[in-house]
Amino acid sequence: IISPFVFMSQQSRRSTDEQEVQHLIAQKSWDTLVTKCEHIELEYANEQPSPLSIPFYAIQLFAYYIVNDLDSARFLWKRIPSEVKGAQPDLALVWRIGQAIWKRDYANVYTSASQESAWSPAVVELSRAFIETFRHRTFELITKAYSTITEPDCATCRRRAISCIYRDIPPSYI
């Protein structure tokens, strides 16, 4: 028999973890979010599905994408129990983004990530942050990899209309 004190202690801990995750998202502290998510994953490993009310695994996957750690994201996907994968709609959508990143299908990355109506409230801010960081990372890759690139190719890689591809490029690159 579990004492009421232990149960309340677990509830309090879960609530604290959820609040801390939401705070880290609001602060855009991505490396710390990854660390916190890994800690939570280990802490609740024996309680499947995750007892947290937030879509925890979707948050953890997005955090890995934001910090550009695709290997950890792939290994996380393998660790997630299949019953959890089927029970959390956000999770399959986030994983689809990871698959598109892995295949370098940039147009599909942006299309999948920008479906805000499909995301739960806990994940919307992460999808926006991911799009922003992914767009910046893609721009950095383009500037390193190409001495010349056609405007349509650049627009596709950055998910911008051709008329808008110069909008957030520093003047020193033009």
C-alpha positions as CSV (number, residue, x, y, z in Angstrom):
1,I,0.0,0.0,0.0
2,I,1.3,3.4,-1.0
3,S,1.0,6.0,1.7
4,P,-0.9,9.2,0.8
5,F,2.3,11.1,1.7
6,V,4.4,9.2,-0.9
7,F,1.6,9.7,-3.5
8,M,1.4,13.4,-2.9
9,S,5.2,13.6,-3.0
10,Q,5.2,12.0,-6.5
11,Q,2.4,14.3,-7.7
12,S,4.3,17.3,-6.4
13,R,7.5,16.1,-8.1
14,R,5.7,15.6,-11.4
15,S,4.1,19.0,-11.2
16,T,7.5,20.6,-10.5
17,D,9.1,18.7,-13.4
18,E,6.3,19.9,-15.8
19,Q,6.7,23.5,-14.6
20,E,10.4,23.4,-15.0
21,V,10.1,22.0,-18.5
22,Q,7.7,24.8,-19.4
23,H,9.9,27.4,-17.9
24,L,12.9,26.2,-19.9
25,I,10.9,26.3,-23.1
26,A,9.8,29.9,-22.3
27,Q,13.4,30.9,-21.6
28,K,14.6,29.1,-24.7
29,S,17.2,27.4,-22.7
30,W,17.6,24.4,-25.1
31,D,20.7,22.7,-23.8
32,T,19.3,22.8,-20.2
33,L,16.0,21.5,-21.6
34,V,17.7,18.5,-23.2
35,T,19.5,17.8,-19.9
36,K,16.2,18.1,-17.9
37,C,14.4,15.9,-20.3
38,E,17.0,13.2,-20.1
39,H,16.9,13.4,-16.3
40,I,13.1,13.1,-16.4
41,E,13.2,10.2,-18.8
42,L,15.5,8.3,-16.4
43,E,13.5,9.2,-13.4
44,Y,10.2,7.9,-14.8
45,A,11.6,5.0,-16.8
46,N,9.7,2.4,-14.8
47,E,6.4,4.3,-15.0
48,Q,5.2,3.6,-18.5
49,P,3.5,5.3,-20.2
50,S,5.0,8.5,-18.9
51,P,3.0,9.8,-15.9
52,L,3.5,13.4,-17.0
53,S,0.5,15.2,-18.4
54,I,2.6,17.1,-21.0
55,P,3.6,15.4,-24.2
56,F,7.0,14.7,-22.8
57,Y,8.6,12.6,-25.5
58,A,7.5,15.1,-28.2
59,I,9.2,17.8,-26.2
60,Q,12.4,15.8,-25.8
61,L,12.5,15.0,-29.5
62,F,12.0,18.7,-30.5
63,A,14.7,19.7,-28.0
64,Y,17.1,17.3,-29.7
65,Y,16.2,18.8,-33.1
66,I,16.7,22.3,-31.8
67,V,20.2,21.6,-30.5
68,N,21.0,19.6,-33.7
69,D,21.4,16.2,-32.0
70,L,19.8,13.9,-34.5
71,D,21.6,10.8,-33.2
72,S,20.1,11.2,-29.7
73,A,16.7,11.8,-31.3
74,R,16.9,8.5,-33.2
75,F,18.0,6.6,-30.1
76,L,15.2,8.2,-28.1
77,W,12.7,7.1,-30.8
78,K,13.9,3.5,-30.4
79,R,13.6,3.7,-26.6
80,I,10.0,5.0,-26.6
81,P,7.5,2.2,-25.9
82,S,5.3,1.4,-28.9
83,E,2.1,2.0,-26.8
84,V,3.3,5.5,-26.1
85,K,4.1,6.1,-29.8
86,G,0.5,5.2,-30.7
87,A,-1.1,7.2,-27.8
88,Q,0.5,10.6,-28.4
89,P,-0.4,12.2,-31.7
90,D,2.3,14.9,-31.3
91,L,4.9,12.3,-31.2
92,A,4.3,10.8,-34.6
93,L,4.3,14.3,-36.1
94,V,7.5,15.3,-34.4
95,W,9.2,12.1,-35.6
96,R,8.1,12.8,-39.2
97,I,10.1,16.0,-38.9
98,G,13.1,14.0,-37.8
99,Q,12.8,11.7,-40.7
100,A,12.6,14.6,-43.1
101,I,15.7,16.1,-41.6
102,W,17.6,12.8,-41.9
103,K,16.6,12.6,-45.6
104,R,17.5,16.3,-46.1
105,D,14.0,16.8,-47.4
106,Y,14.0,20.5,-46.3
107,A,10.6,21.4,-47.8
108,N,9.0,18.6,-45.9
109,V,10.7,19.7,-42.7
110,Y,9.2,23.1,-42.9
111,T,5.8,21.8,-44.0
112,S,5.6,19.3,-41.1
113,A,6.9,21.7,-38.4
114,S,4.6,24.6,-39.4
115,Q,1.3,22.7,-38.9
116,E,0.5,24.6,-35.7
117,S,-3.1,23.5,-35.7
118,A,-1.9,19.9,-35.2
119,W,0.3,20.6,-32.2
120,S,-0.8,20.5,-28.6
121,P,-0.3,23.8,-26.7
122,A,2.8,22.4,-25.0
123,V,4.6,21.8,-28.3
124,V,3.6,24.9,-30.4
125,E,6.4,27.1,-29.0
126,L,8.9,24.3,-29.7
127,S,7.8,24.0,-33.3
128,R,8.3,27.8,-33.7
129,A,11.7,27.7,-32.1
130,F,12.7,24.7,-34.2
131,I,11.7,26.4,-37.5
132,E,13.7,29.5,-36.5
133,T,16.8,27.5,-35.5
134,F,16.5,25.2,-38.5
135,R,16.2,28.1,-40.9
136,H,19.3,29.8,-39.4
137,R,21.3,26.5,-39.5
138,T,20.3,26.0,-43.1
139,F,21.4,29.5,-44.1
140,E,24.7,28.9,-42.4
141,L,25.1,25.6,-44.4
142,I,24.2,27.4,-47.6
143,T,26.8,30.1,-47.1
144,K,29.5,27.5,-46.4
145,A,28.6,25.1,-49.1
146,Y,27.8,27.3,-52.1
147,S,29.8,30.0,-53.8
148,T,26.8,30.4,-55.9
149,I,23.3,29.1,-55.5
150,T,20.2,29.8,-57.6
151,E,17.5,31.9,-55.9
152,P,14.9,29.1,-56.3
153,D,17.2,26.5,-54.7
154,C,17.9,29.0,-51.8
155,A,14.2,29.7,-51.4
156,T,13.5,25.9,-51.2
157,C,16.2,25.3,-48.6
158,R,15.0,28.2,-46.5
159,R,11.3,27.8,-47.0
160,R,10.9,31.4,-48.3
161,A,9.3,32.9,-51.3
162,I,12.0,34.0,-53.8
163,S,11.1,37.6,-53.1
164,C,11.8,37.1,-49.4
165,I,15.0,35.1,-49.4
166,Y,17.1,38.2,-48.7
167,R,15.0,39.4,-45.8
168,D,17.0,38.0,-42.9
169,I,20.4,37.6,-44.6
170,P,23.1,39.9,-43.1
171,P,24.3,42.5,-45.6
172,S,27.9,41.2,-45.5
173,Y,26.7,38.0,-47.3
174,I,25.0,39.8,-50.2
